[in-house]
Amino acid sequence: MHAARSNPIGVSAVAQLQTEAVYRKVTWRLLPFLFICYVFAYLDRANIGFAHLQFSREIGLSDAAFGLGVGLFYVGYMLFEVPSNLWLARVGVRKTLMRIMALWGIVSAATAFVQTPTQFYIARVLLGAAEAGFFPGVILYFTYWFPAARRARVTSIFMTAICVSGIISGPLSGWILNNMSGFLDYKGWQWLFLLEGFPSVVAGVFAYVYLTDRPEQATWLSDDEKALLLGELSRDAQTKAARGHGSIWVALKEPKFYFLTFAYFSVPWASIVVHIWAPSVIQKSGVSNYWHIGLLSAIPYVVGAIAMYLLGRNSDRMLERRWHFMASALMAALGVSLLPAAANHAGILVALLGVATAGYLGMLSLFWTIPPAYLSSTVAASGIGLISSLGQFGGISAPSVIGYASTHFGSSATGLYAVAVVSILGGLAVVLGIPARAISERRE
C-alpha cells in the first residue's frame, strides 16, 4: 500500500526532471545565439548616441534635428514590423533573421558615409525598416518553444542582451572615437558605424544555418523530447482557448488591446533617455574624454541587468505581471525625473541613469510576457507585431520632444519630465486597463 501511494510521487519527480532537462537543452541551443544577435541589434541602433558627440557638428545637426533623426528610425520600424512578423510565421525564423540582420548591418555600416542631415534621416528610416520584425519575431519564436509560465525568465535573459550591448557599446564606442579618428582618412564616427555594423551581416548568414524553425523540425531533439515540448505547448494553448481571439479583428474590438498598445508606447520614451541621450547628458556634466564617457555609460546597464533578472524571476514565481510592470515604470520615472537636478554631478547622474535603466528594462521584459498570454495562438503573430508597431509612435515622439526642449529651452529638463509622466501613465494602463483574469497563464 505504501509503495503504491509513493509511486506516483516518484513518477512525477522523474517527469519533472525530464521536463527541466529538455527545456535546459532547448534554452542552451537557442538563447545564446539569439542573445548575441540582440546585442548586435542594440549596438547598431544605439551607437548613434555616441556618434552624435562628433558627427552632428560636421553635418550641421542641432539637438532638435538629431532628435528628429533618432525618431525617424521608428518610422521605418513601424511600417514593416507587422509584415515581417506575418512573414516569419509563414517562412520561419531562419530566412527572416537572415534577411533582417544582413540588411540592418549593411545600412548601419553605410551610415558612415552620410554627409548631410537629409542623408542622415534617410539612413535612419532605412535602418528602422531593415531591423523591423527582429524583436517581435523573436518574441513570437519563443512561443513556438516555451509555454507562458517559462517565458518571463527566457525573455528577461534574452533582453539582458540590451544591458550587455550597453556595457560593450560605451567603452567600445568611446575607444573608437578616441583612437580611430584619421586612420585610413576616416573619422572616428565613421569607423564607429563600420566596425559595429558588419558583424550583424555575418550573424544573419549564420542564423540561417544554425536555427530551427519549429520543435518538430529539430534534429537535435529526440522524438520523446519533441513530444514533451509539443504536449506542453498544446496544454498551454488550451488554457487560452476559452477566451481566444478567432482573428485579429476580434482582438481589435477590445479596449484591453489599446491599453496594451499605450503601455508599450510608454516604453520607448524611457529607452531614448537611456540609449541615445545618456552620452550627451554625461558629457554636459563635465566629462570630455570619449573613453571615460563610454565607461560611465556602461555602469547603468550593469544595474539594469541585475534588476531585470530579479524582476523577471519574481514575476514568474508569483505568476504576476501587471504590478511588476507598474513598479518598473515608477523606477524609470524616478530616475529620469531627477536627472535635471543632478546635471553637474557625473556620479549622481550615473546612479540615476542606473535607476532609469533598471525601470526601463523591467518594463520592456515584463511587458512582453503579457501579449502572448492574452492573445490566442491564432493571432499571436499579427497581434504581437501590431502592438509593437503601434507602440513605436513612442520612439518617434520621445526624441523629438527631448530634442526640441534641448534646442528651444536650452535644457532637456522639460523633455525628461515628459518622459517620467508618460512612463507612469504606461504603468497605470497595464494595472487599470488589463484585468488579471485576462492574462491566461498555466502554473507549472
C-alpha positions in Angstrom: 0.0 0.0 0.0 2.7 2.4 1.0 4.7 1.7 -2.2 1.6 2.1 -4.3 1.0 5.6 -2.8 4.6 6.7 -3.2 5.0 5.6 -6.8 3.0 8.5 -8.4 5.2 10.9 -6.5 8.3 9.3 -7.8 6.9 9.2 -11.4 6.0 12.9 -11.1 9.5 13.8 -9.8 11.2 11.9 -12.6 8.9 13.5 -15.2 9.7 17.0 -13.8 13.4 16.3 -14.0 13.0 15.1 -17.6 11.0 18.2 -18.5 13.6 20.5 -17.0 16.3 18.7 -18.9 14.5 19.2 -22.2 13.9 22.9 -21.6 17.5 23.3 -20.5 18.6 21.8 -23.7 16.3 24.0 -25.8 17.4 27.1 -23.9 21.1 26.5 -24.4 20.6 25.7 -28.0 18.6 28.8 -28.9 19.1 31.5 -26.4 22.9 32.2 -26.6 22.8 32.8 -30.3 19.7 34.9 -30.2 21.2 36.8 -27.3 24.3 37.7 -29.4 22.0 38.8 -32.3 20.2 41.2 -30.0 23.5 42.6 -28.7 24.3 43.4 -32.3 20.9 44.9 -32.9 21.1 47.4 -30.0 24.7 48.1 -30.8 23.7 49.2 -34.2 20.6 51.1 -33.0 22.1 52.9 -30.0 25.6 53.8 -31.3 24.1 56.9 -32.8 24.2 58.4 -29.2 28.0 58.2 -29.3 28.4 59.2 -32.9 26.3 62.2 -32.1 29.2 63.5 -29.9 31.3 64.0 -33.1 29.4 63.9 -36.3 26.5 66.3 -35.5 28.8 69.2 -35.7 30.3 68.0 -39.0 27.0 67.6 -40.9 25.2 70.5 -39.2 22.7 68.8 -36.9 21.1 70.7 -34.0 19.7 68.8 -31.0 16.2 69.1 -32.4 17.4 67.8 -35.8 19.2 65.0 -34.2 16.1 64.1 -32.2 14.1 64.0 -35.4 16.6 61.7 -37.0 16.5 59.4 -34.0 12.7 59.3 -34.2 12.7 58.5 -37.9 14.3 55.1 -37.2 10.9 54.1 -35.7 9.0 55.2 -38.8 10.7 52.6 -40.8 10.5 50.1 -38.0 6.8 50.7 -37.5 5.9 50.3 -41.2 7.5 46.9 -41.7 7.0 45.3 -38.3 3.7 43.6 -38.8 4.5 42.4 -42.3 7.8 41.0 -41.0 6.1 39.0 -38.2 3.5 37.6 -40.6 6.3 36.6 -43.0 8.1 34.9 -40.1 5.0 32.9 -39.3 4.9 31.8 -42.9 8.5 31.1 -43.9 10.2 30.6 -40.5 12.8 32.3 -38.3 15.8 31.2 -40.3 15.0 33.1 -43.5 13.5 36.0 -41.6 16.5 36.7 -39.4 19.0 36.3 -42.2 17.2 39.0 -44.2 16.8 41.3 -41.2 20.3 41.1 -39.8 22.1 41.3 -43.2 20.1 44.3 -44.2 20.5 46.2 -40.9 24.2 45.5 -40.8 24.7 46.9 -44.3 22.6 50.0 -43.6 24.3 50.7 -40.2 27.7 50.5 -41.8 26.7 52.7 -44.7 25.7 55.4 -42.2 29.4 56.1 -42.0 29.1 57.9 -45.4 26.3 60.4 -44.7 27.2 64.0 -45.3 24.0 66.0 -44.8 21.1 65.9 -42.4 18.8 64.6 -45.2 21.1 61.7 -45.8 21.2 61.0 -42.1 17.3 61.0 -42.0 17.2 58.6 -44.9 19.7 56.2 -43.3 17.7 56.2 -40.0 14.4 55.3 -41.8 16.2 52.5 -43.8 17.8 51.2 -40.6 14.4 51.0 -38.9 12.9 49.3 -41.9 15.7 46.8 -42.0 15.6 45.9 -38.3 11.8 45.8 -38.1 10.5 42.5 -37.1 13.6 41.3 -35.2 12.4 41.8 -31.7 8.7 40.9 -32.1 9.8 38.0 -34.3 12.0 36.5 -31.5 9.1 37.0 -29.0 6.8 35.1 -31.4 9.6 32.5 -31.9 9.7 31.9 -28.1 6.0 31.0 -28.2 6.9 28.1 -30.5 9.2 26.6 -27.9 8.3 27.8 -24.4 4.9 27.8 -22.5 3.8 31.0 -20.9 5.0 30.2 -17.4 8.6 29.9 -18.6 8.7 32.9 -21.0 9.3 35.7 -18.5 12.6 34.1 -17.5 13.6 33.4 -21.1 12.5 36.9 -22.2 14.4 38.5 -19.3 17.6 36.6 -20.2 17.2 37.5 -23.8 16.7 41.2 -23.0 19.7 41.2 -20.8 21.4 41.5 -24.2 20.4 45.2 -24.1 22.5 45.5 -21.0 25.4 43.7 -22.5 25.2 45.8 -25.6 25.2 48.9 -23.4 28.1 47.7 -21.4 30.1 46.9 -24.6 28.9 49.8 -26.6 30.0 52.5 -24.2 33.7 51.6 -23.8 34.0 50.3 -27.4 32.4 53.4 -29.0 34.4 55.7 -26.8 37.6 53.9 -27.7 36.8 54.1 -31.4 36.0 57.8 -31.2 39.2 58.5 -29.3 41.7 56.2 -31.2 40.4 55.5 -34.8 39.9 59.1 -36.0 42.2 59.7 -39.0 43.0 56.0 -39.7 42.8 55.5 -43.5 41.5 59.0 -43.7 38.2 58.1 -42.0 36.9 59.9 -38.9 36.2 58.2 -35.6 32.4 58.3 -36.0 32.8 56.7 -39.5 34.8 53.8 -38.0 32.1 53.5 -35.3 29.4 52.7 -37.8 31.7 50.5 -40.0 33.1 48.3 -37.2 29.8 47.9 -35.4 27.7 47.2 -38.5 29.4 44.3 -40.3 29.2 41.7 -37.5 25.4 41.7 -37.9 25.8 40.6 -41.6 27.8 37.6 -40.5 25.4 36.7 -37.8 22.5 36.9 -40.2 24.1 34.3 -42.5 24.8 32.1 -39.5 21.2 32.3 -38.3 20.0 30.6 -41.5 22.4 27.7 -40.9 22.1 27.3 -37.1 18.5 28.0 -36.1 15.5 25.6 -36.2 12.1 27.0 -37.2 9.8 24.6 -35.1 10.3 21.9 -32.4 9.1 19.2 -34.7 11.9 20.0 -37.1 14.7 19.9 -34.5 17.2 17.1 -35.4 19.0 17.9 -32.2 15.9 16.6 -30.2 14.8 13.0 -29.7 11.2 12.0 -30.6 10.4 11.8 -26.9 11.8 15.3 -26.3 9.8 16.7 -29.3 6.6 15.1 -28.0 7.2 16.6 -24.5 7.6 20.1 -25.9 4.6 19.8 -28.2 2.5 18.5 -25.4 3.4 21.3 -23.1 2.7 23.9 -25.8 -0.7 22.2 -26.6 -1.8 22.4 -23.0 -0.7 26.0 -22.8 -2.8 26.8 -25.9 -5.8 25.1 -24.4 -5.5 27.4 -21.3 -6.2 30.4 -23.6 -8.7 28.6 -25.9 -11.8 29.6 -23.8 -11.2 33.3 -24.4 -9.1 33.0 -27.5 -9.5 35.5 -30.3 -10.6 34.0 -33.6 -9.0 36.8 -35.6 -7.0 39.9 -35.0 -10.2 41.9 -35.8 -11.8 40.4 -32.7 -8.9 41.5 -30.5 -9.0 45.0 -32.0 -12.6 45.5 -30.7 -11.4 45.1 -27.1 -10.2 48.1 -25.1 -7.6 45.9 -23.5 -5.7 45.8 -26.8 -5.3 49.6 -26.8 -4.3 49.8 -23.2 -1.6 47.3 -24.0 -0.6 49.4 -27.0 -0.3 52.5 -25.0 1.7 50.7 -22.3 4.2 49.7 -25.0 4.1 53.3 -26.3 5.5 54.4 -23.0 8.5 52.0 -23.1 10.5 53.8 -25.9 10.2 57.1 -24.0 12.4 55.8 -21.2 14.6 53.9 -23.7 15.5 57.0 -25.6 17.0 58.6 -22.5 19.0 55.5 -21.6 20.2 54.6 -25.1 20.5 57.8 -27.0 20.8 60.8 -24.7 22.9 59.3 -21.9 26.3 60.0 -23.5 25.3 63.7 -24.1 24.0 64.0 -20.6 27.2 62.7 -19.2 29.3 64.9 -21.5 27.4 68.0 -20.4 28.1 67.2 -16.7 31.8 68.0 -17.4 33.3 64.7 -18.7 35.0 65.4 -22.0 37.1 62.2 -22.7 35.1 59.9 -25.0 36.6 56.8 -23.4 35.5 58.0 -20.0 32.0 58.8 -21.2 31.8 55.3 -22.6 32.9 53.7 -19.3 30.5 55.7 -17.3 27.6 55.0 -19.7 28.2 51.2 -19.2 27.5 51.3 -15.4 23.7 51.8 -15.6 23.4 48.7 -17.8 25.1 46.5 -15.1 22.4 47.8 -12.6 19.7 47.2 -15.2 20.7 43.7 -16.0 20.6 42.7 -12.3 17.3 44.4 -11.7 15.7 43.0 -14.9 16.7 39.4 -13.9 15.3 39.7 -10.4 12.1 41.2 -11.6 11.6 38.5 -14.2 12.3 35.7 -11.8 10.0 37.1 -9.1 7.3 37.7 -11.7 7.5 34.1 -12.8 7.5 32.9 -9.2 4.3 34.8 -8.4 2.9 34.5 -11.9 2.1 38.2 -11.7 2.9 40.7 -14.4 0.8 43.9 -14.0 2.1 45.2 -10.7 5.7 44.2 -11.6 5.3 46.4 -14.7 4.0 49.3 -12.7 6.9 49.1 -10.2 9.3 49.2 -13.2 7.5 52.2 -14.6 7.8 54.1 -11.4 11.6 53.3 -11.2 12.0 54.7 -14.7 10.1 57.8 -13.9 12.0 58.4 -10.7 15.4 58.0 -12.4 14.6 60.2 -15.4 12.8 63.0 -13.5 15.7 63.6 -11.1 18.4 63.9 -13.9 18.0 67.7 -14.3 18.7 68.3 -10.6 22.0 66.4 -10.9 23.1 67.9 -14.2 26.5 68.9 -13.0 27.3 65.8 -10.9 28.5 63.0 -13.1 28.5 60.4 -10.3 24.9 61.2 -9.3 23.9 61.2 -12.9 25.2 57.7 -13.5 23.4 56.5 -10.4 20.1 58.0 -11.6 20.7 56.6 -15.1 21.1 53.2 -13.3 17.6 53.6 -11.7 16.1 54.7 -15.0 17.7 51.8 -16.9 16.5 49.2 -14.3 13.0 50.6 -14.7 13.0 50.7 -18.5 14.4 47.2 -18.9 11.9 45.9 -16.3 9.1 47.5 -18.3 10.4 46.1 -21.5 10.9 42.5 -20.4 7.7 42.2 -18.3 5.5 43.8 -20.9 6.3 41.1 -23.5 5.1 38.3 -21.2 1.6 39.8 -21.4 0.5 39.9 -25.1 1.4 36.2 -25.7 -0.6 35.2 -22.6 -3.5 37.4 -23.6 -3.7 36.8 -27.4 -4.6 33.3 -28.7 -2.1 31.4 -30.8 -4.1 32.1 -34.0 -3.5 35.8 -33.8 -0.2 36.0 -31.9 1.9 36.8 -35.0 -0.2 39.7 -36.1 -1.2 40.8 -32.6 2.3 41.0 -31.2 3.6 42.7 -34.4 0.7 45.3 -34.4 1.2 46.2 -30.7 4.9 46.5 -31.2 4.4 48.6 -34.4 1.9 51.0 -32.9 4.0 51.3 -29.8 6.8 52.7 -31.9 5.0 56.0 -32.0 6.6 56.4 -28.6 10.0 56.1 -30.3 9.0 58.7 -32.9 7.7 61.3 -30.4 10.1 60.9 -27.5 13.4 62.0 -29.2 11.6 64.9 -30.9 10.2 66.2 -27.6 13.6 65.9 -25.8 15.5 67.4 -28.8 13.0 70.2 -29.1 13.3 71.0 -25.4 17.1 71.0 -25.6 17.2 73.3 -28.6 14.5 75.8 -27.7 14.7 75.9 -23.9 18.5 75.4 -23.5 17.8 72.4 -21.3 16.4 68.9 -21.7 14.6 69.1 -18.4 11.1 69.6 -19.8 11.5 66.7 -22.1 12.8 64.5 -19.3 9.7 65.4 -17.1 7.5 64.4 -20.0 9.3 61.0 -20.2 8.6 60.5 -16.5 4.9 61.3 -16.9 4.4 59.0 -19.9 6.2 56.2 -18.0 3.8 56.4 -15.1 0.8 56.6 -17.4 2.1 53.4 -19.2 2.2 51.6 -15.8 -1.3 52.7 -15.0 -2.6 51.5 -18.4 -1.5 48.0 -17.6 -2.7 48.0 -13.9 -6.1 49.6 -14.6 -6.7 48.5 -18.2 -5.7 44.9 -18.1 -7.6 42.8 -15.5 -5.6 39.9 -14.0 -8.2 37.4 -15.3 -7.4 38.5 -18.9 -3.9 37.1 -18.7 -4.1 33.3 -19.1 -1.0 31.6 -17.8 -0.8 28.0 -16.6 1.2 27.5 -13.5 3.7 24.7 -13.8 
